Amino acid sequence: MSASEQAALYRLHAAKCIELAQTSTDSQSKLSLLEIARSWRMLADQVDKNSEIGTTLVYETQEGIKLPRGLMIDAAVIGH
């Protein structure tokens, strides 16, 4: 999968999270889904950045992002 395809896939995941948030009636779930969508977008942006500078690895950490207690993201979901 090319970098642009990977970034597009991540943006698709972000869009799905936003769609789910819009239909959620629970405010905590809505907030969590929007945070996850933001993370997907940041990941897509990082893939774009990596492809622009011609490297395959650029790691940047984001301080202060906290997932709700008990929420885990499976590595298979993010494509690793």
N, C-alpha and C positions, 0 to 999 in steps of 0.2 A: 504494500500500500504506500503510495507516495505521501509526502508531507502535506500537500494540499488536500488530498483525500482524507488523511487523518484529521486535519484541522476541520474539514467539513463535517466529518462524523462527530467530532466533539461538539461542534455548533448545533448539530442536529439533536444531540443529547440535551444540550442547554435549552433548546426550543421546546423539547418534550417536557422538561422540568417546568418551564414557564407555563406551558399549556396545562399541566397538572395543577400547578399553583392557582391558576385562574379558576379552575373548577372546584378547588378545595374549599370546604366550608369551615375548616379548622384553621385558626390563625397561626398556630405554631407550625402546623404542617406546611402552610403556605409560605411562611418565613423560611423554613428549612429547605423547601424546594427551590426558593429563589436564591438562597445561599449556594446550593448545589449547582444551580444554573450558572451562577457567577463563577464558580470554580471551573466548570466546564469551559466557559468562555475564556477564562484566564489560561487554561491549558491549551486551548486552540490558539490563542495569541502567542503562547510560548513556542508552539510548533512552528507558527509562521516566522517568529523571530529566529529560531534555529535554522530554518531553511534559507532565510535571507543572509545570514552570516556564514553559511556554508559549513556548519558543524552539525553533528547529530546530538550533542549533549550540551545543554545549558540548563543548569539547575538554579532556580531562584526560590527561596522560601518566602512565604507570606506569614508574617507574625500576626497573631490575633484572630485567626480564623478558627473557630471552634465549632465542632459538630455537636448536635444535641446528644445527650447521654444515651448510650446504647446504639447510636447510628454508626454503622460501619459500611464502607464502600468496598465491595469485592474487587480485587485486582483485575478479574476478567471483565468487569464492567468498563474499566478505563483502558482496556486494550493492552494490558501487560501480562 
